[in-house]
Each structure stands twice: as structure tokens, then as C-alpha cells.
Amino acid sequence: MSKIWVVPEKCFIKPRDRSKKYQAWFKVNGKWRRETTGTSDSDEAKDVALERYLKIFNLEDKGVPLRHTGKLVVTFNDVAMMKRRMWLEDIQKGFGKPVHDTYIKVVNRWFIPFFEGMPLTDVDDDVIEDFERHRRNEFGKELAKSTINNHNCVFRAIFELARRRKYIQSNQIPHFTVKGKGRSANPRPSFTTKEMVAFQKFMAGWRQDHDKSISRYKAKLLFYYAHLLVTSGIRTGKEIGSIQWKHVDENYLNEANGKHYIRLGLPHRKTERSWADDHVLISIDFLGHLNALKEFTRRTEPDDYLFSAPDGEQVKGFSELFGHCLEDAEMRYQHDDPNKGRSLYSLRHFYATQRISREKVTREVLSKHMATSIIMLEKYYVDVETALEAESLAPSFKSVEDNGALKQIDAMDVPDEVKARLKAAL
């Protein structure tokens, strides 16, 4: 049977092959879309087709993006899941960014449940405001600016994909900002570069006149332990404590840039993230420090721990020991604030801030190296805004402070390689 036109050149009905029931055909975006009418009566089929055609016409007139196959209306979640699939494919192929893992979690946890079934073009500034209110209520508190910024990045990526697919125009994209929203991050207490130099000098000689040899031994071992944390950014506890000499490659060739590094394998890395490395690379300049550690412990067999007791057992309790050292150095609290007590994690904070503010390492690269999400990085480890502001406000730090700092370093009872590295940090 031939076509029965309902709206000339726009909509017609026609029986399905090998069936008496009619299908309605509509022109959508210049292509024909078909749907069943559910009836074999031609008059009823024309009524169903006309009703659906008018719905499509009204949606097109409002600028709602439509499909000629599958679901008729393009929803926000349709595009969000497209973008999520693209991020997942990038991760699986090995060139996804660490932050993509965070973005996927944002889509799954926050966007898909809230925007379920909502047409893409209905998501405007008012809807975004509703979403932000919902998110704040779910959290039960004001969000950190870094968290809001991550959500905004995901929103922008989704709407940019929608624009490229011609589902929306640029002027239909909502405005996303953190201005006047969220709370500032509250990073862990850290050290300034000047404080770190002074503290390392103190640690180098701390308790070396103690009556008990084991106290002298552990205090010196703490110096090497803390210096490795500052240099590598790895976590205190099992992550650093489980490293044995068999996990250390002192002349590792990084094929990516052709340079040699010290490679530290991490058998107990505190993460299951697929994009996180199971090792860290540190400068070959640190080799003198490792040699000094070997000479000090005299435990250098492959199965020996880097931080071994004289009897070969793994030394523990560095956290408490570090606290005593801070107390004796009168550096327990940052800015003398009782709410900002320093700990071994302050060394990880110091490492992260130095890498971003001084060496301009990106958050994505640092996130992979430290095996933590960008959200956690900004929330707990890096006070980037303050660090960068300090750099811009105090450009004469080297000329004003270096002379005194250099003298402090020269006076330390540590290997020359360690002194050179400390001086390079200034």
C-alpha cells in the first residue's frame, strides 16, 4: 500500500511489511523517523500520527534537539553519558588524564540521578541553581570551592560536546562560576622553604647527644625518613615503610625523556586507582642521601628495609617521634595556631606545594605521581592560591634570605649531595 499523507512532505502513515498495523513517519532534522501507531485502522492511525507530529513540531519550534532514531528528545543525561563513555575509552586506551576518573564519578554520583529525563535545553541557569541547592543539601554543609570547580568543569565539557553535536547553540549554555560560592580549602599545615631548611638542620643533630644509643639511632633515621618524604611526596606509614632495597633502582632510564632517575617501587601504595603509578621517580641527585642511609644502617641486602633497626627489623613509630622532634624544635604548630598542628603529612603537603608553585607541575601530573585525586590534592595538600601569591609578592626572597639559609645548610652534618639539594630548593 502506498503512503497516506497526514501533513504534506512532513508526515505520512504506511502499513508495516507483513503486518496490518500502520507506522507513522515524521521528518526530523531532514531525516525520516518512524514510530508504530499501534492500530490497523487508517483513520485512527492518522489521528495518532498527527498528534505526534504536532508534538515534534512544537519541540522543534522551541529549539529542543531531536533525534531521527532512538529516543526522540535529547536529554542532558544522553550527552553526559556520551562524554562519560569518551572519558572511559581514553582511560582504557592509556591516554586518559587522572582527572577523568574524578569527572566520571561526578557524572555517576551527581548528574545522572538529578537530571534524569530532563531535556538538554531545559537545563538553564535556574535549573543549575536548583542542582547546586540539592547538592549542598546532600552534602549537609558548604562545599569546598575546588569541589564546585570540578563539577563546573564536567558541566562545561558536557555542554561543549552538545554544542559540537549541534544539539544547542553557544548562547544556550548556562553560566558556571565559583565566585561567591563554596568554602576555601583548608590544607594540612605545612612549612615555608625557610622553615624547612631550619627544621632539617635541627633534625640532623636532634638527640645525637642522648644517653641511649637506640634513641640516637632512631632520631638520625628520622632525618633520612623525613627527607625522603619531602623529596618524593609519598605517604608516611606503610607506603614508605614497606620499601626494601630490592625496590630501589638507582640508575633507572626513563625512556620518555631519556634521563636517568632513582626509581622507588611502592609495594604497598595506598590506592587502587588504575591511573596511579606503582612507583615514584626522584632525582639522581638524591643518590648521595641513599648512600648515606646505607652507611648509617648497614642494612643493604635486597630484603632489608630502607628504614631498618640495628637488628634488621622494620622501624615503626615515626609519627610519634616526628611529633617530639617538632616540639623540641618549637615548630609543632603552623603560625603558632593550636588548630594547625604539623605532622609527617605536612611533608607531603610541602612537597606538593613546591612542585606546583616553584616547578609549575600541573595538578594532573602531580595527582598521578602522588596517587591522589585532584579534589583531595587541592583540599588537603596544596594551598596553591597562597603559594602562588607568596611567589609573586616576595620575588626577592632569594636575594634577601639566601645568604642566611645557605650558611645554615653548610653547617649541617649531612652529605654534600643533601646540602646541594637543599640549596637547589631555595
N, C-alpha and C positions, 0 to 999 in steps of 0.2 A: 504494500500500500504506500502511496506517495505521502509527502509531508502535508500536514494540515496546519496552515499558518495561524498563529494566535495574535502575534504582533509582527507585521511585515518586516522581514530581514533581521528580526531580533529574537523571536521565539516561535517554535513550532512543536507539534506533537507528532509522534510516529510510533507504530507498534514495534515492540522488540522482536528480533528474529526468533522464530519458533516459540512465540508467546502472543497471547491476545491482549496483554496489558500494554498500555501506552507509556512511552518515555517522553519527558519534556526536555527540549533542547533550548538553551539560552546562550546568547553571545556575551562572553565575559572577557574583557581585555582583548577583544579582537579574535578570540578563540571560542569554539563551541564547547559548552558544558552540558552534560546530560544528567537527569535525575529521573527516577521512577515516579509515576503519578499514583501507582497502586490500584489502578482501575482499568477495566477493559471498555468502559463506556466513553465514547469520544467526547460527549458534552461535559461529563464530569472531569475528564482529563484536561479539557481546555480550561475549565474553571480553576483546577489545581495549578496548571501551568501559568495562567495569568496572575494568580495570587503570588506565586513565587517570582515571577518576572518583575512584578511591581516592587517586591521586597528587594530584589537585586538592583533595580533601577534607583530606588531610594538610597540604598547603601552606596552605590556609585556616585550619586548626586552629593552625598555627604563626604565623599573622598575616602571612604573606607576601602582599604586594599582587599581585593577578592582574588580567589583562585579559580581557574577553569577546571581543575581536577582536585579530588580530595575534599577536605573541608572548605566550605565557601569563604568564610571570613578569616583573614589572617589575624591571629591573636598575638598579644605580647609574648606569651609563652612559646608560641611557634617560633618566633625569631630568637628568643632566649635559648631554646633547645638547639636551634641551628648553630648558634655561637658556641654553646657548650660542647656540641659534637666536634666543632672545629678545634677547640682547645684540647679536647681529649685526643684527637688524631695527632695533633702536634706533639703532645706528651709521649704518645705511643711510638712515634717515629723518631723521638730523641732530640727534637729541637724546640720543644715547648719550653716556656720560661717557668721558673719556680712559682711565680705569682699566679700562673694559670690554675694551679691546684687550689689556691685560695679563691679565685674567681668562680670556679666550678662549685665549690662549697657554698658560696653566696647565692648562686642560682638555685641550687637544690634546697637550701635551708630557708631562704627568704623570698625569692622571687616567685618560684613556681606555685607555692601554696597561696600566696597573696593575690597574684594576678590571674588565677585560674579562670579560663574562659573569657577574659576581658579583651575586646578588640584592641588592636595596637593603637589605633587612632583615638581611643578613649583615654589613653594614658597621657594626661596633661599635667600641668603644674599642680592643679588641685588634687589629682589622684596621687601624685608623688608626695604631696604634703600628708595625705591620708596614710600612705605607706610609712612615712617617717614617724608618724604618731603611733601607728601599730607596732613598728619596730622598737620604739622607745618603751612602749608598754610591755612588750615581750621580754626585753632585757631587764626591765624593772629599775632602770637607772639611766642616767645620761651616758650616751656612748662616747667613746674617745673619737677625736677628730680623725685619727688615722683609720678607724673602722668605717666611719662615714665616707671618707675619701675612697676607700677600697670599693664600697658599694657604688659610689658615683662612677668610678672607672668602669665597672661592669655595666651600669646603665648606659654610659656613653658608647661602649663597644657594641651593645645590642642595638641601639638606635642608629649607629653609624652603619651597621650591617643592613638594617631595614632601609636606610636611605639609599645604599648602593643597590639594593634589590628593587628600588623604586616603589616600595610599599608606602613611603611617606616622603614629604618634602622637608628640606632643611628647616623651614620655619615652623614645622610641627614638632620638633624635638624639644622636650622640656628643658628647663634651666637647672643645672646641678651645681651646688656650691656647698662649702663647709663654713662659709662666713656666718658668724653668729650662731653656729651650731656645735654641739659636742663639747667635750671637755678636753683640755690639753693633756697630752700623755704625761705619765708620771714615771719616768725611767728610774731604774735602780741607781742608788748612789754610786758615784764613780770618783775618779781622780782627775785633776788637771795634769798636764805634762810635767809641770814644775813639781807638783806634789808627788807624782810617780817617781821622778828621779830621786827626790829626797827620801821617799819611802824605801826604794830599792837599796839605797845606800844604807839605810837603817837596818834593813833585813840582812844585808851581807854580814854585818857584825853582831847581829842580835844573839844574845845568850852565849856568845863564844867564850865568856869567862865563867860560865855556870859550873858548879861543883860536879854535876853528874855528866858523864861523857855522852849518855844517850840523849840528854836534853840538848847538849851542844850539837849532836849529830842531827837530830830532828829539826832543830832550828835552821841549820845550814841547808838541810834537804828542802825545807820550806822555801828558801830563797830560790832554789832551782825550779821547784814545783810552780811557784808563782810566776817566775819569769817565762816559763813555757806557756802558761795560761795567757799572759799578756801578749806573747808573740804569736800564738796560734788561734786564739779565740775559742778553743774547745771548752767543753764543760768540765767543771770540777766533779769529783766523785768517781764513778765507775768509768766514765768516758776517758779520763786521763789516767786513772789509777790502773786500768787493765792493760795499758800499753807495755809490751815487753820489747826487748832489744831486737827480737826477730821481726817485729813490726816496723822497724826503722830502716829505711833505705837512705843512706847518707849521700848518695850521688844519683838521684833519680832524674832521668831525662824526660822532660815534658815535651812530647812531640808537637804539641800545639804551637809552641813558640821557640822550640829548640834550646831552651835554657835548662840548667840543672838546678834541682831543688832538693831539700830534705823531705822525704815523704814519710808521714806518720800514719800507719794503718790504725784504724779505730775498731777493734773487735766488739766493743760494747757501745756503739753510737746510740744515743738516746733518741731515736726516731725510726719510723718505718716508712718515711716518705720516699717514694721511688726516685725522686729527682735529687735527693741528698747524697753527697759523696760519702763513701765509707772510709775516707782518709782526708788528710789535710796536707797541703804543701806549704813549707815555710822556707825562708831564705837560706841559702847555703851559708850565709854569714853566721847562722846560729850553730854551726858545727863546733866552734870553739867552746860554746856553752855545753854542748852534749859531751864533748871530750872531758871537760872539767867535771861534769857529773859522773862520768865513768871512773875517773881518777879518784873522786871522792868516795863513791860507794864501793868500788872494786867488785861490783857485781855486773859482769858484762857478758855472761853467757846468753845464748839466744832466748832461753826460757826465763831469764831473770827479768824482774820488773824494773822499769826505769827508776822507780822510787822504792827501793828495797831497804829493809832494815839491815844492820850488820850481819844478822843470821840468815838473810835471804828472804825473809818473809815480807809480804806486801805491807807497807806502812799505811796506816789509816789515821783518821783524826786530824787531818789538815785543817778542816774548817774551824775547829775549836782553837787549834794552835795559831791560826791566822788571826783570830779574834784577839788572842793575848798579845800578839805582835802589834796589832793596831792600837791596843790600849797602851802598851808601853811606848809606842811612838807618838801617842796623843793625837791619833788620826782616826779614831773609831767612827766619828760622825762627820758627814759632809756638811760644811758650813756650820759646824757645832750644833746641828739640828738633831735632837734625840730621835726624831722620826725618820732620819736618813742614815741609819747605821750601815756602815760598809761591811761587805763580806767577800768571799772569794769570787762571787758572781760579779762584783764590782770590777774585777779584772777583765772579765768578758765584755762588760759594758765599755770599759776603757778601750779595749781592742776595737770594738765595732765603731765607736765614735771616731777614733783615729783614722780608721780605714775610709770612712765616708768623708769626714771633714778635711783631712790632710791629703789623702791619696786619691780622693774623688772616685772611690769604688762605688758602683751602683748598688742599690738596695737588692736587685735581683741576684747579682753575683754574690753579694755578701750573704744573702739568705741561703743560697745553695751551700756556700762554704761553711756556714755556721749551723746548717741543718735546722733552721727555724723559719717560720713563716714571716712574711714582711709585716704582717699585723703585729706579731709578737716582737719582732725586731724593733719596730717603732714604739711599741707600747712599753717595753721593759729595758731595752738595751741602748737605744740611740736617741739622744736628745739632739737631733740634727739641727733643728732651728737654732738652738742655743749655741751649738758648736760652730755653725757657720757664721752666726752673728759675732761670736768671740773672735773668729779668724779675721772678720772684716773690721772689727773695732780695735783690734790690737795687732796691726801688721808689723809693729816694731818690736814684737816680743823677742825675736832672735837677738836684735842688737842690744836691747836693754838687759835681758836676763841671761843670755847665753854664757857670759863670762863666769858668773857665779855658778851656774849649773855645770859647766864644763869642769870647773875646779872640784865640784862635789863628785862628779863621775871619776875623775882622775884619782881621787883619794880612796875609791872603793877597793876592797880586797877581792877582786873578781878578775877573770881572764881578760886579756886585751880585746878579744873578739866581742865580749859582752859590753865592754866600755864603748867600742866602736858603734855597736848597735844602739846603745842608749843615746850617744851623741847624735846619731842619724835621726833619732826621733824628735830632736829639738827643732 
